[in-house]
Amino acid sequence: MENIIDRFLKYVEYETTSDENSDTCPSTKSQFGFGKLLKGELEYIGLTDVYMDEFGYVYGTIEANTQREVPTIGFIAHMDTSPDMSGKDVKPQIVKDYDGGQIILNEQKNIVLCPKEFPELKNYVGQDIITTDGTTLLGADDKAGIAEIVTAMEYIINTPNIKHGKIKVAFTPDEEIGRGADKFNVEKFNAKYAYTIDGGEIGELEHENFNAASAKIKINGVNVHPGTAKNKMKNAILIGMELNSMIPLNEIPATTEKYEGFYHLNDIKGSVENAEMYYIIRDHSMEKFKERKNRIEKIVNYINDKYGENTISLEMKDQYYNMREKIEPVMEVVEMAKIAMDNVGIKPNIKPIRGGTDGARLSFMGLPCPNIFTGGHNFHGKFEYIPVQSMLKAVETIVKIVQLYEENVR
């Protein structure tokens, strides 16, 4: 327990926020610094062929120690944290033997993690929980995944009676801005299957995710003195509000769950003269996904017809697709993870990801890659937390998966 706690706390000290406005890879220099740390750590614990490429991706290998023909499997996590909230100067707190009540994150600012608002906390009474101090995110997404992979690899290397095939690990930049697989070297990674360790609460096992697109909308207004504005002014802010009113109010993140898709207005800024809006569009169904994108296009066309050509410009692009179609033909990769969880005393919770992972794109690049829990909750915000015992179970699950592939060779 001390090992994984120390490792995780060391990792969250590194600010690795990704930046969607950057054209570099990785999008922020700080990810290079964290990558160098991870490269050194993989070398120290005994992995071979460890390297960090020019794009900040970190790779490593554990050679097989069995004579059996075992498929090569991989484990992947991402180094960056979400730009939704600051990841600088993270000050984690450890609540030992949680009593089921409120957790004061920041007394001065009256920021409290409360089971009334986050009832899942009650599942961890008696456990040790790592939280934020209420001023930043924690970074369990996905530094917990990295800590769990490294800890599992260290255990496997130091326990030679665990027989296994070749194991690959990789840590990627820029997953949070949809670019984590952009420069991933699938050919050199050369695994038959892989698992991203990037899920939420204990037991999560996912092989479905959203189809995803982004929509950047720019609005050109006309600003004149409000006293003489009749039939002249075009208020870009009000046009943006009108546009948003045409999106179904019950199809946003706050009103949807499970397989329900949504439109999400993630950012808006502007003035009378110019405004910008940034949406993300999500749906598990490809048919409904296309319908959602088509609705955005129709709304933009309507606004341009109403207020004049080129009032609005739209830049819409697909980000990733539902990996289900690539995983279903090789469901043994999911079944193996399910059996591993059963073996270590975890009830698998198989459900669709209401988001995406590197594994979604990697599956379409030829590397089937379902997603496994890290144990964390409330990612991307100040109420993020992770129970230490869930992290340990993630380590056990990784080790058991490795064993099962060797034991089940026919």
C-alpha distance (Angstrom), angle and dihedral (degrees) to the residues before:
residue distance angle dihedral
M1 . . .
E2 3.80 . .
N3 3.80 89.8 .
I4 3.79 96.2 56.4
I5 3.82 93.2 40.4
D6 3.81 92.3 52.6
R7 3.79 91.7 45.4
F8 3.79 94.0 49.5
L9 3.81 93.7 45.4
K10 3.80 89.6 51.2
Y11 3.80 91.5 51.2
V12 3.80 96.5 50.7
E13 3.80 90.0 56.1
Y14 3.81 87.0 74.2
E15 3.78 115.8 85.0
T16 3.80 105.2 -138.1
T17 3.80 104.0 160.1
S18 3.80 110.9 157.7
D19 3.81 122.2 -135.0
E20 3.79 121.6 -141.3
N21 3.80 90.8 -165.0
S22 3.79 92.3 61.9
D23 3.81 121.6 92.1
T24 3.80 95.3 -159.4
C25 3.80 128.5 96.1
P26 2.91 111.9 -103.2
S27 3.77 92.2 29.3
T28 3.83 92.4 -141.4
K29 3.82 129.9 38.7
S30 3.80 91.8 -135.6
Q31 3.79 89.7 72.0
F32 3.80 88.9 62.6
G33 3.79 89.5 56.6
F34 3.78 92.4 51.3
G35 3.80 90.4 45.6
K36 3.80 90.6 55.8
L37 3.79 89.7 52.9
L38 3.80 91.2 51.2
K39 3.79 92.7 46.7
G40 3.78 90.0 54.1
E41 3.78 92.3 46.8
L42 3.80 93.7 50.8
E43 3.79 89.5 50.8
Y44 3.80 91.1 47.6
I45 3.80 95.5 53.2
G46 3.80 91.2 48.7
L47 3.80 111.7 -96.1
T48 3.80 117.3 146.9
D49 3.80 132.8 -139.7
V50 3.80 88.9 29.5
Y51 3.77 114.8 170.6
M52 3.79 143.6 148.7
D53 3.78 114.5 -140.8
E54 3.79 128.3 -143.7
F55 3.81 90.9 -89.7
G56 3.80 95.3 55.3
Y57 3.82 98.2 -102.9
V58 3.81 112.9 144.1
Y59 3.81 119.9 -150.0
G60 3.80 134.8 -179.2
T61 3.82 141.8 168.0
I62 3.78 139.7 -146.5
E63 3.79 109.9 -159.5
A64 3.80 120.1 -132.3
N65 3.80 118.4 -94.1
T66 3.79 96.7 -166.3
Q67 3.79 133.2 79.2
R68 3.78 91.6 -139.2
E69 3.81 121.1 103.2
V70 3.78 98.9 -107.8
P71 3.80 121.2 172.5
T72 3.80 115.6 -113.9
I73 3.79 111.2 -109.2
G74 3.78 130.6 -171.0
F75 3.79 140.9 -153.8
I76 3.81 121.1 -150.7
A77 3.80 136.1 -173.4
H78 3.79 134.0 165.7
M79 3.80 128.8 -114.6
D80 3.80 101.5 -153.3
T81 3.77 128.5 84.4
S82 3.77 127.3 -143.7
P83 3.82 120.5 -82.5
D84 3.82 87.3 -141.5
M85 3.81 89.0 93.7
S86 3.77 137.3 9.5
G87 3.79 117.6 -80.4
K88 3.81 93.8 -175.1
D89 3.80 121.9 115.0
V90 3.79 93.7 2.6
K91 3.80 109.9 -167.0
P92 3.80 107.2 -165.9
Q93 3.78 121.4 -162.5
I94 3.81 126.7 -154.5
V95 3.78 117.7 -142.7
K96 3.81 106.4 -162.9
D97 3.79 121.7 -152.9
Y98 3.82 93.4 0.2
D99 3.82 110.4 -137.5
G100 3.81 99.1 -153.8
G101 3.79 96.7 -105.4
Q102 3.79 135.4 103.6
I103 3.78 118.8 -50.4
I104 3.79 113.8 -144.3
L105 3.78 106.5 -140.7
N106 3.79 97.2 175.0
E107 3.78 119.6 6.6
Q108 3.80 94.1 -173.6
K109 3.81 92.7 55.0
N110 3.82 94.7 34.3
I111 3.81 93.5 -122.5
V112 3.80 111.0 159.2
L113 3.80 132.8 179.9
C114 3.78 101.2 -141.9
P115 3.85 129.3 -171.4
K116 3.80 88.7 -144.6
E117 3.81 89.1 67.2
F118 3.82 95.7 29.7
P119 3.82 105.2 33.6
E120 3.83 92.9 175.1
L121 3.81 86.2 78.6
K122 3.80 88.2 77.8
N123 3.82 88.7 67.3
Y124 3.80 89.9 68.3
V125 3.78 103.4 52.3
G126 3.79 108.2 145.5
Q127 3.80 93.5 20.9
D128 3.79 131.9 106.0
I129 3.81 114.4 -104.8
I130 3.79 128.3 -164.8
T131 3.82 113.4 -149.3
T132 3.79 139.7 170.0
D133 3.81 125.2 -104.3
G134 3.81 89.0 -116.1
T135 3.81 96.6 -102.4
T136 3.83 101.9 82.3
L137 3.75 140.5 18.5
L138 3.81 116.0 -91.7
G139 3.80 101.8 -127.8
A140 3.79 98.6 -130.9
D141 3.80 82.9 133.4
D142 2.94 91.9 99.5
K143 3.77 115.8 -22.7
A144 3.79 87.4 78.4
G145 3.80 87.6 59.0
I146 3.80 90.6 50.9
A147 3.81 92.3 47.7
E148 3.80 90.6 49.7
I149 3.80 93.8 49.6
V150 3.81 93.8 46.9
T151 3.81 91.7 46.7
A152 3.81 91.5 49.0
M153 3.80 91.8 48.6
E154 3.79 91.1 49.4
Y155 3.79 90.6 51.3
I156 3.81 92.6 48.7
I157 3.81 92.3 49.5
N158 3.81 91.6 48.4
T159 3.82 93.4 46.6
P160 3.82 105.1 61.3
N161 3.81 93.7 176.0
I162 3.82 87.4 72.0
K163 3.80 102.0 93.6
H164 3.77 116.5 -149.8
G165 3.76 146.1 154.6
K166 3.78 124.9 -118.2
I167 3.81 112.2 -49.2
K168 3.79 125.6 -158.0
V169 3.78 128.2 -164.4
A170 3.79 130.5 -169.9
F171 3.78 135.7 179.7
T172 3.79 116.7 -159.2
P173 3.80 135.5 -160.8
D174 3.80 128.7 -134.0
E175 3.81 100.6 19.5
E176 3.79 90.8 139.5
I177 3.81 91.6 62.3
G178 3.81 94.0 45.2
R179 3.81 98.1 -102.3
G180 3.79 102.3 99.0
A181 3.79 94.3 112.9
D182 3.81 97.1 38.4
K183 3.79 95.5 102.3
F184 3.81 100.2 18.2
N185 3.81 110.5 138.5
V186 3.80 100.7 -136.9
E187 3.79 92.6 169.6
K188 3.79 94.6 55.1
F189 3.81 92.5 39.9
N190 3.79 84.3 58.9
A191 3.80 100.0 -176.1
K192 3.78 125.6 148.3
Y193 3.80 92.6 -143.8
A194 3.79 136.0 3.3
Y195 3.79 138.9 -171.7
T196 3.78 127.1 -143.6
I197 3.79 110.6 -142.9
D198 3.77 94.0 -150.3
G199 3.80 108.0 110.2
G200 3.77 132.4 114.6
E201 3.78 131.8 -117.8
I202 3.79 123.4 15.8
G203 3.80 114.3 -71.5
E204 3.79 98.7 25.6
L205 3.80 113.1 144.9
E206 3.78 116.8 172.6
H207 3.78 135.6 -178.0
E208 3.80 98.2 160.7
N209 3.78 128.2 67.6
F210 3.77 141.0 164.9
N211 3.74 125.6 -73.6
A212 3.79 100.3 -124.4
A213 3.79 139.4 -157.1
S214 3.79 136.1 165.9
A215 3.80 126.6 -140.4
K216 3.81 121.6 -160.1
I217 3.79 111.9 -168.1
K218 3.80 124.5 -169.0
I219 3.80 119.8 -167.8
N220 3.79 123.0 -159.5
G221 3.79 113.3 -155.2
V222 3.78 134.1 179.6
N223 3.79 117.4 -122.7
V224 3.79 121.9 -159.7
H225 3.78 132.0 152.0
P226 3.82 107.1 -66.0
G227 3.79 90.3 -131.5
T228 3.80 91.3 64.6
A229 3.81 99.0 27.6
K230 3.80 101.6 112.6
N231 3.84 111.1 129.2
K232 3.81 89.3 -6.8
M233 3.80 111.0 68.4
K234 3.81 121.0 82.1
N235 3.79 107.4 -172.5
A236 3.80 107.0 -150.1
I237 3.80 91.7 -161.1
L238 3.80 92.9 54.5
I239 3.79 91.4 45.5
G240 3.81 87.7 54.1
M241 3.78 90.5 50.8
E242 3.79 89.8 49.9
L243 3.79 90.6 50.8
N244 3.78 92.2 50.7
S245 3.81 91.1 49.3
M246 3.81 88.7 63.6
I247 3.80 91.4 62.6
P248 3.84 112.9 90.6
L249 3.79 108.7 -97.5
N250 3.81 92.0 -143.6
E251 3.81 93.4 55.0
I252 3.78 100.4 73.4
P253 3.83 129.2 102.1
A254 3.81 94.0 -97.9
T255 3.82 92.3 60.0
T256 3.82 102.9 37.0
E257 3.81 137.4 75.5
K258 3.83 144.0 163.9
Y259 3.82 108.9 8.1
E260 3.81 95.6 -6.1
G261 3.79 114.3 117.5
F262 3.79 127.6 -147.5
Y263 3.78 151.6 -170.4
H264 3.80 113.7 -122.7
L265 3.79 124.5 -164.0
N266 3.79 97.8 -149.8
D267 3.80 100.2 172.6
I268 3.80 139.5 9.0
K269 3.78 131.0 176.3
G270 3.76 137.7 154.3
S271 3.77 152.8 94.8
V272 3.79 137.3 -111.5
E273 3.80 89.3 -76.8
N274 3.81 100.2 45.9
A275 3.77 137.7 7.3
E276 3.77 135.9 177.9
M277 3.78 130.3 -158.0
Y278 3.79 128.8 -172.3
Y279 3.81 121.1 -159.3
I280 3.76 133.4 179.7
I281 3.80 117.9 -151.9
R282 3.80 121.5 -154.9
D283 3.80 138.6 179.0
H284 3.80 135.8 147.1
S285 3.81 91.6 -144.5
M286 3.80 113.7 75.6
E287 3.81 90.4 -151.0
K288 3.80 92.9 53.4
F289 3.80 90.3 42.4
K290 3.79 90.1 58.4
E291 3.81 90.4 46.8
R292 3.80 90.7 53.9
K293 3.79 92.8 51.8
N294 3.80 89.7 46.7
R295 3.82 90.3 53.2
I296 3.81 91.1 54.9
E297 3.80 90.6 50.6
K298 3.81 91.9 49.4
I299 3.82 91.8 49.8
V300 3.80 91.1 51.0
N301 3.80 91.3 48.7
Y302 3.80 90.7 49.5
I303 3.80 92.2 51.7
N304 3.80 91.4 49.0
D305 3.80 90.5 49.6
K306 3.79 90.2 50.2
Y307 3.81 101.2 43.8
G308 3.76 102.5 24.5
E309 3.78 137.4 -79.4
N310 3.80 115.2 -58.2
T311 3.78 94.2 17.3
I312 3.79 86.0 125.0
S313 3.79 130.5 29.1
L314 3.80 121.3 -165.3
E315 3.79 128.6 -156.6
M316 3.79 109.2 -174.7
K317 3.77 125.1 171.0
D318 3.78 137.4 169.0
Q319 3.80 115.9 -112.8
Y320 3.81 105.7 -175.2
Y321 3.79 142.0 -26.3
N322 3.79 138.3 -128.0
M323 3.81 107.6 -78.3
R324 3.80 91.7 -153.6
E325 3.80 93.5 97.1
K326 3.81 90.2 55.6
I327 3.81 96.5 43.1
E328 3.81 100.4 45.5
P329 3.83 94.3 69.7
V330 3.84 88.8 56.6
M331 3.80 101.9 35.6
E332 3.79 90.3 153.1
V333 3.81 86.7 84.3
V334 3.81 89.4 62.2
E335 3.80 93.6 39.9
M336 3.80 91.3 54.5
A337 3.81 91.2 54.7
K338 3.80 90.5 46.5
I339 3.82 91.9 52.7
A340 3.81 90.4 46.7
M341 3.80 91.3 54.9
D342 3.79 91.4 48.1
N343 3.81 89.5 50.9
V344 3.81 93.6 54.0
G345 3.79 94.3 45.8
I346 3.79 101.0 -98.6
K347 3.79 124.1 131.2
P348 3.82 106.0 -133.0
N349 3.78 114.1 -126.2
I350 3.80 105.0 -158.7
K351 3.77 110.7 -168.0
P352 3.81 141.0 135.8
I353 3.79 119.5 -84.0
R354 3.77 111.6 -115.7
G355 3.76 87.8 -149.0
G356 3.77 136.0 20.3
T357 3.79 141.7 -89.5
D358 3.76 136.5 -160.5
G359 3.79 84.3 -99.6
A360 3.79 92.0 68.8
R361 3.79 93.3 62.5
L362 3.79 93.7 35.4
S363 3.80 89.1 56.7
F364 3.80 88.7 58.1
M365 3.82 89.1 47.2
G366 3.80 90.6 59.8
L367 3.82 101.4 -89.8
P368 3.84 110.9 106.1
C369 3.77 103.1 -143.0
P370 3.83 124.3 174.6
N371 3.80 121.1 -175.2
I372 3.81 129.8 -110.9
F373 3.81 130.6 -163.4
T374 3.80 125.4 -93.7
G375 3.80 93.0 -169.1
G376 3.80 97.2 -115.6
H377 3.80 130.8 134.0
N378 3.82 136.7 -159.3
F379 3.79 95.9 18.2
H380 3.82 121.7 -164.2
G381 3.79 96.7 29.8
K382 3.79 148.4 71.3
F383 3.81 93.1 -91.4
E384 3.79 92.9 61.1
Y385 3.80 114.5 131.5
I386 3.79 140.7 161.6
P387 3.82 131.1 -159.5
V388 3.80 112.1 -130.3
Q389 3.80 91.6 -139.7
S390 3.82 90.1 58.5
M391 3.80 89.5 53.6
L392 3.78 90.1 52.7
K393 3.80 90.4 51.1
A394 3.81 89.2 52.3
V395 3.81 88.2 55.0
E396 3.81 90.7 49.6
T397 3.82 90.2 49.1
I398 3.81 92.7 52.7
V399 3.80 92.0 49.0
K400 3.80 91.9 47.4
I401 3.82 92.2 50.3
V402 3.80 88.8 54.4
Q403 3.80 90.8 51.0
L404 3.79 94.6 46.4
Y405 3.79 94.3 55.0
E406 3.81 89.6 55.9
E407 3.80 94.5 42.8
N408 3.81 94.5 48.7
V409 3.79 99.1 51.5
R410 3.79 108.2 126.7
